[in-house]
Amino acid sequence: KNPLFAFLFGKVEDDENEDNSVDRLRKMNEKNNKQEKELIQKMLFEQNRRRRVTDNSKPNDDRYEESVQAEKEDYIATLISYKPWLDRSFLSQFKIDLLKKYFPVLPGSVPFKNLNDKQKEEMSKELTFIKEKVFAHRNKPREAKSDYELAYDMRYLCKNGDFLVKRIQSRNYYERLDVRFEASESEIRKAYRTKALEWHPDNIKKQWKYCFANEEAYFTFIKEIFLMIDEAYKTLIDKTLRMKYNDSLRTQKQYKN
């Protein structure tokens, strides 16, 4: 190449390259600024969205709580119309889902006010019994309650059922029937008949038949308790089984001959 040509036009080429580089840098800055601006806009949009959600959550939560509370109050009112021994202060301790679980209103149930005169009279007697015999021991520690007091809690308040079952499970067969280790066969039979009158599911409604906090749950517990009593009787009334059982008790050092 001609040196003069290269000198003259090479500088121009360098100037053009420099101009192109500056232009590219400027465009890159514009592009980066645009991307940064878009990113900032997205961040602001997300912040505003979260703020709106936060601002709206409290009213929505309040409306939900009000709805749940209204449903609970309606259900408590319904419960009291069917189960008038239950009081509002006691029921208010439970959440709505637990109220429906522990104190269901079964299909076919009739409110107290819709019972006929004879049914109202019978149920009123039972309500008096609950007030005088059950509620009188309502706040007594469960450890200090008798089996029958715990059974009443289970029937009318739907509580202490598991505790009663575990208590009876912990007893040996003689204790379940309330007889001595030396009890005769006739004593064992008599004790079993007494227990059957008290705990057999078929006898539960002979005296009081209307009031149950949760009838299905109550009879589940009663059947379990009676099976334990029946197991004790069948073992102790059979001489061979009784001898084996007595040997096991001696091994456990619960009784001595």
Secondary structure by P-SEA (a helix, b strand, c coil): ccaaaaaaaaaaaaaaaaaaaaaaaaaaaaaaaaaaaaaaaaaaaaaaaaaaaaaaaaaaaaaaaaaaaaaaaaaaaaaaaacccccccccccccaaaaaaaccccccccccccccaaaaaaaaaaaaaaacccccccccccccccaaaaaaaaaccccaaaaaaaaaaaccccccccccccccaaaaaaaaaaaaacccccccccccccccccaaaaaaaaaaaaaaaaaaaaaaacaaaaaaaaaaaaaaccccc
